[in-house]
Amino acid sequence: MAHPPGRARAAQELAVRLRADSPHLDVSTRSVPEPIAHGLAAESHSADLVVVGSPSDGDRAAPALAVTAQARCPVVAVPPGAVWEDDLPVVVGTDGGHLADAAVLAAFALAAALGTGVRVVCCTLGAPVTGPRSASVEQATFSVVGRCAEQYPDVPLDVRIARSHVVSGLVRHAALASMLVVGSHSTGDDSIGHRLLHRGPGPVVLIGPLAPTHRRPVPLGCDPAVE
């Protein structure tokens, strides 16, 4: 999606290559005059995912965070040089806060589509609960996971309680994941999403405040592992 003629031609050329590589996909292009964040946010009303590339220079987190703040669906930020490993689990980081349900449900939906599993990672150092449902991060996480897992009984589930800080713990798990899913509360330079977009080795899926908190209704038991 781009307005300048050069970018529009590049998008059309990319669509031709995608159709050749994946003939079963319905690929279309659209050019809009709006700023990219507003244009993609508008498209998110009828989309399951919005995917944005990260610039190789400057603030590579800025485009994705700007779109996430307005998007009505998850936003996937793909860093330069990212390698796609769709046989690895989808990792989702959560503290059981108010974006937890949307983030964990998005992780299950993505894992179901990819035919892989979900690894829920709860980092307990410096991660206060942002919602009122529970007095402890671990309890809040288990509550969210229990609700979400009931909708995806066929998706393998692994829960990890990591005695580490959020960013370092999630970056470590992201190294062995197809993608990392997190809630995005703010667009500031000190936000978790901003730091993960700069340090994460692969695609990062951001769940913003306007993303849906429910997906497809479709129970899975698991033994949480403590690290």
Summary of the structure (lengths in Angstrom):
residues: 227
radius of gyration: 17.5
end to end distance: 42.7
largest distance: 54.2
contacts: 751
relative contact order: 0.17
helix: 35%
strand: 18%
